[in-house]
Amino acid sequence: MNISIIIPVYNEAQGIEAFIRELLATAVQIQTRWSAKIEFVFIDDGSRDGSADVIRKLDFGPFSSRLFVMSRNFGKEAALTAAMHKVENCDAAIMIDADLEHPPELMEKLIETWQTSDADSVYYYKSDRRSREGLVKSSVSKMFYRLMNFGTNVEIIPDAGDYRLINAKFLDALKNLAENQRFMKGLYSWVGFEQVGLPFAPGERTAGTSNFSAIKLILLALDGLTSFTTAPLRLMMLGGLAISAISILYGLYIVVEALFFPGVPPGIASILTLISLFGGLQLLCLGILGEYVGRALHEAKGRPAYIIREEIEIVTRKPSRSTRSRAKAKPKSTK
């Protein structure tokens, strides 16, 4: 059994060594239990703190390891896509983050579930977001998934992350998708197949802070919405119908008032309020339309989702106390 472990990395130099220690310990257990041949595929997404230099100097013992360094920061979705394209001849691939929020020891449960079921993909989902992230963030997340699944025939699984195992068929299906503006959580659901979810509580980061700020999370949510659902456009249409109906009723009210209550002075305040309301709604609708048009423009340009600056094969000797890794750099640009 061949297993490729995909690890996207972005500014994780402070904690990557602790992560790799736990990763190696788990890999030894997997190798022993299932006689698996394991390779590590690291994809450095334009880190600025020397993460790639730390990785290439480490010793991975008996496990083959490859490091791909991207030409700049393209984002996690592009990094995962790049790693998937580089993985070949494996029975399964496991995606895991390098910050220890995805505990490496849980990979054994992924493989065990995959081996004992008919699942093509086994994924972890957050079991209790409210206790970890608070009421506001968890509620916003729940609203986001409801909007994503509104009026679509593909259900995107709430709270399912990138910590998952996919078999060769699932991996090939993802590779064959031509779009370059990717929202991986949606693509996992879109390709279908048999998928099994397992609950887990994310661990604590070993060092540093999350690279996903509130702004980046909002932008990621917009990417997801414009990639997988036309719900915002449908809501715009329904909102327009509702406002038109209210306007007609309000117009009838004004006619009745003018005919039967001529002494009532005109309401300038209500007129200004309505103008402001409709002006804001028009700008909002134009912004939503702009997001869809912009996404279509990016896809039409046909630019690659990523560019790899350097490929490094980390060559290791057989395990011994004096074994140290040697990095052979093979510069290569990929479009």
Protein Blocks (a to p, Z undefined) as FASTA:
>chain_A
ZZddddddehillmmmmmmmmmmmmmmmmmmmnopacddddddehiakhmmmmmmmpceh
jaccdddddfbdebjklmmmmmmmmpghifbdcdddfklpacfklmmmmmmmmmmmcbfb
dcdddfblmlmnojklmmmmmmmmmmmmgopabdcdehiafbdcddfklmmmmmmpmbfb
dcfklmmmmnnpadddddddddddfbdcdfbdfklmmmmmmmmmmmmocklmmmmmmmmm
mmmmmmmmmmmmmmmmmmmmmmbccdfklmmmmmmmmmmmmmmmmmmmmmmmmmmmmmmn
opafbdcfbdcddddddddfklccdddddddddZZ
